[in-house]
Amino acid sequence: MKEYDDYSAKEQQQLAVCQRLISEKSYLSQEEIRRDLQNEGFEGISQSTVSRLLKLLGAIKIRNTKGQKIYSVNPQRRPSPDAGRSIAEMVVSVEHNSEFILIHTAAGYGRAVARILDYHALPE
């Protein structure tokens, strides 16, 4: 489990439990996460605290196989997308064959990389 050294013991517990819950179950809303955090022993946790935890974890909403938007957390806690980053920091790896190029990006950077490629409109 990732360490959260910059936070109080209570915040560290909340972050760790929130990250575990999101990795184990699909959540459509912050309210669902809040209820499960309450069931884990954080009785007085508010929606605003859940929102802050999600931001600190770098949680994003992705579409599941049913087309629903669910929360997802990268276990390595990559930072939230930042337009000031270089493309080299956004791209994780590149694969290709004779017909396609597949670009793997850091969580949340797919659209940014696509826009950069579209902007530069390289010849085929």
N, C-alpha and C positions, 0 to 999 in steps of 0.2 A: 504494500500500500504506500502510496506517495506520502511523504512527510509534509506537514504544514507548520513549519517552525516559526513563522512570523505571526502566528495567531495564538490566542489564549487556549488553554486546555479544552474549554467548552467548545470554542469555535473549531478547534482541530477535530473534536469528536463529531460535531455537526457536519463538517466538510467530509470526513471519512465515511460517515453513515450515508449521507446524501449521495456521494459518489457510488457507494456500493449498491444502494437501492436503484439508482438509475441504470447501473450496469446489469442488474438482475431482472428488472421489470420495465415494461413500456408505460410511460406516463404521458397523458395527453395534456395535463394541466398542472399548474403549481399547487392547486388545492389538493390534488391526489398525492403529490409528494409531501405536502404539509401533513396530511392525515397519516401517512405511513411513518413520517418522522415522529409524530405524536405517539404512534404505536410502538416506536423504538425507544420511548422514554423521554422525548423532548416535548412534554405536555403543553407548555406555554408558547410554542414556536409560532410566530406570525407569518403571514404571507409575505410581508416585506423582508423578513429574515430569509425565507426560502428564496426569494428573488435575489437577494445579495449572495447567498450561497451559490446559486446557479451562475451568477456572474463571475464569482471568484473561481469556480470550477471550469469556466469557459464552456459551459453547457450551450448546446445549440439544438434547434429543432430540425429534425430530418423526417423524411417521409418513410414510413414502414411499408411492408409489402401490400398492406390494405389501403395505402394512400393516405393514411392518417399521419398528422405531424406529431412526433413524439420527441421527448428530450433525450439527448445523447451527450455523453461526456467522454472525451478522450482520456484514457488512464494516465497519459503523460502530461496532462494539463497544459496543452499548448496555449499560448496567449490568444486572446480574441483577435479577430482580423484587424489589421492595421494597414491602411492604404499607403503609409509611408515606408513599408517594408520593400526590400528588393525582391524581384521575381525569384532569385536564387533561394531566398528564405521561404518563399511560398511553395516551391516545387520540391516534392520529396523524391520522385523518380520519374523516369521517362522510358517507355517501352515502345517498340515499333516493329512493324513487319512491312511487307511490300505495299500494303494498302492503307494501314491505319497507324496513327501515333496515339498512344495512351499516356496521358500525363497525370500522375498521382500528385495531389496537392495536400498541404497541411489542412486540417479540418477548418472549414469555413472560407477557404481561399479559391475554390473552384471557379466561381464567377469572376473574381478579380483577374485570375490568370486568363480566362476566356476573353475578357474585355481587352486585356493587353494584346493578346494574339490578334483579335479582330481589328484593333486600332492600327496595328502595324501591317496588316493585310499583305503578307508575304506572297510572292508569286508561287504558283504550284509547280 
